Amino acid sequence: MKKSRNDIGIDWTNDRRIAGRHARIHLMVGELLAEIEPDRYKELLENLRAEYQPVGAETRLVEILADAMCRIRGCFYLETKILNDNIKACTAAGEAPEMAVGRAYIRDFEGAQMLEKIARYESSVSTLFSRCLRTLTDHLASRRRRDAIAADALAKRKPCTSVVQ
């Protein structure tokens, strides 16, 4: 049976060919977010840290979550920007706005196909977000179970009655 790329541990973060496919969009999203929401990442990261209270490796998972959330939002901004630019370029005088929107999609489809590339990039970031969130919640549940077991074990112990001074 042939192994898939995911079975052997290759994903868009460590394969240069895949990373190269998304590099341009990754850069565009980053630049657009820096313009529109320069401090949003810090605020989001602080909120996630307060919510999950990460310990150890969980800290990195929270950082990845914040990055993915910002990048997904950046994809929406980038799609809107591309469509608005294409609509401006395709609008004819005295024409219904719906026709300009249709031509904007056709223009992108026949040209750079940026909307499709953004959709693929957004999908890969969403997958990363989902995996990271699942891993983080598993870690948190495991930590809560360990803490509950430790607290239960301490509660069952008999108090020490001897006093050493």
N, C-alpha and C positions, 0 to 999 in steps of 0.2 A: 504494500500500500504506500502510495506517495505521501510524503509529509508536506503539510502546508507551511507557509512562511511563519504563521503564528505558532505552529507546533515546535519549531526550532528556535523560537525566541527572537525573530526579526520583526520589528515594527517600524513605524515612521520616525521614531526617535534615534534609532541606531543604524539605519540603512541609508547610505548616502544618496542612492537613486531616489528613494521615496522622499527623503528630506529635501532633496533638490527640487522635487515636484512641488512642494509646498513652501519653499523658501520665499518666493516673491510675495505670496499672499501673507505669510507670517510677518514679513517686514511691513507690508502695507497696513495690516491690522494693528501692529504695534505703533506705527507712526500716527495712524488715525486716532487710536486711543490716547496717545500722548497729547494730541491736540484737543480732543473733546473732553476727556476725563483724566486730567493729569494726576489727581490725587485719589482717584477712585480705588485703585489697587490697594493702596495702604489702608484705606478705610475698610475695604472688604476683607483684607487679611486680618485686621484687628478684630472685626466682628466674628470671623470664623474661629480665630483663636479663643475669643471669649466664649463662643458657643460650645466648641469641642474640647477645650482645655487640653491640648495635645501634650504628650510626654514622649520623649525620645524620637523614634522614627515617625511617630504620628505628626510631628511638627512639619516634616517634609511633605507628608500627604496633604496637610492643610494648605501649604504653600502651592502645591500643584493644583488643588481645587480652586484656589483663588485665581491662579493664572488661567486655568481653563475657563472659569466663569467669565473673566474679562475678555478672553479671546472669542468666546462664543458671542458675547454682546458686540464685540468689535466686528464680527462677521455681519451682523445685522446692519450696523452702521455702514460698512463698506458696500454691501448690496444696495442699500438705499442711495448712497453716493453715486455708484456706477449707473443705477437706473435713472436717477435725476439728470446726470450728465448726458446719458443717451437720449432721454426724453427731450432735453433742450436742443440737442443736435438734430433730432428727427421731427420736431414740431414744424408743421407747415401753417401758413396763414389761413385763418378761417376754417380750421379743421377740428373735428371732435377730439378731445383729449385721449379718448380710448384708442384712437388710431395711432397717436404718437407713442403710447405705451406699447402697443403691439409691435410697431416698428423698432422701438428701443430693444425689445427682446430679440427681434430678428437681427438687428445690427450686432448685438453681442454674440448671438449664435453663429453668425457668418464671420465674425471677427475673432477677437481674443478668447471668447468663451469664458470670460472671467466669472460669470455667475455660476457656471457649472463647477469651475475650479474652487470657488469659495464654498459651494455646497459640499464638495468632497472634503475640503479642509475642515469645515465645520463638523462634518460627520466624524472625522478622525479625532478631533478635539473632544467631541461629545462622548465618544467611546472611552477616551482616556479619563474624562470626568467621571463617567459611570463606574469604571473599574476602580478608580481612586476612592470614590465615595463608598463603594461596597467594601473595599479593604479597610478604610478608616472606621466604618461602623462595626466591622468585625473585630478590629483591634479594641475599640471602645467597649464593646460587649464583653470581650474576653477580659479586659481590665476590670470591669465592674464585677464580673463573676469571681475573679481572683480576690478582689477587695471584700466581697461579700463572704467568701469562704474564710478569709483571714479574720474578719470581724466575728463571724460565727464561732470560729475556733477559740478566739479570745474570750468571747462571752461564756463559753462552756467551761473554761478553766476556773478552778476554785481559787478564790482570793488567798493570798499568802497571809497567814495570821501571825507569823513571827516578825518581830520588829528588831532590826539590827541597828544599833546606834553607834 
